[in-house]
C-alpha cells in the first residue's frame, strides 16, 4: 500500500515543526547558559517564534561564540 500524498505532506510538516522547535530550544539553552538573566523577554519570544532554520543556525552560532550578551543581541536584532 502506498502512502497518500496528504498523509506524507502532514508527516513532513510535523517533522519540520519538530525540527524548528528543537532548534529554537537549542538557541535558548545556549544563550541562557552563557548569559543567564541577560536576554530580555522580547528576545526570548522572538527566538520562540522564529520560523527560519537558517536564522536559528546563525543565532545558535552567535550564542556559542559571542563574547558578550550584547554582541549576541546585536546579531539577533540585525
C-alpha positions in Angstrom: 0.0 0.0 0.0 1.3 3.4 -0.8 1.3 6.4 1.4 -1.2 9.1 0.4 0.1 12.5 -0.7 -1.8 14.2 2.1 -0.5 11.9 4.8 3.1 12.3 3.5 2.7 16.1 3.5 1.3 16.1 7.0 4.1 13.9 8.2 6.7 16.1 6.6 5.1 19.2 8.1 5.1 17.6 11.6 8.8 16.8 11.2 9.6 20.3 10.1 7.8 21.8 13.1 9.6 19.4 15.4 12.9 20.4 14.0 12.1 24.1 14.3 11.0 23.6 17.9 14.2 21.7 18.7 16.4 24.4 17.0 14.6 27.2 19.0 15.2 25.3 22.3 18.9 24.8 21.4 19.4 28.5 20.8 17.6 29.4 24.1 19.5 26.8 26.1 22.8 28.0 24.7 22.2 31.7 25.3 20.6 31.2 28.7 23.5 29.1 29.8 26.2 31.5 28.6 24.4 34.7 29.6 22.0 33.9 32.5 19.4 36.6 33.0 20.8 38.9 30.3 18.4 38.1 27.5 15.2 40.3 27.6 11.8 38.5 27.4 11.1 40.1 24.0 14.2 38.4 22.5 13.2 35.1 24.1 9.8 35.5 22.5 11.4 36.4 19.1 13.5 33.2 19.3 10.5 31.1 20.1 8.6 32.5 17.1 11.4 32.3 14.5 10.5 30.1 11.5 13.7 30.4 9.6 16.0 27.4 10.1 18.9 29.4 8.7 18.4 32.3 11.1 18.2 29.9 14.0 21.5 28.3 13.0 23.1 31.8 12.8 21.7 32.7 16.3 22.9 29.3 17.7 26.4 30.0 16.4 26.3 33.5 17.9 25.0 32.1 21.2 28.1 29.9 21.3 30.7 32.4 20.1 29.6 35.9 21.1 31.9 37.3 23.8 29.0 39.1 25.5 25.2 39.1 25.7 25.2 42.5 24.0 27.0 41.1 21.0 24.6 38.1 20.8 21.7 40.6 21.0 23.2 42.7 18.2 23.2 39.6 15.9 19.6 38.8 16.8 18.4 42.3 16.2 20.0 42.7 12.8 
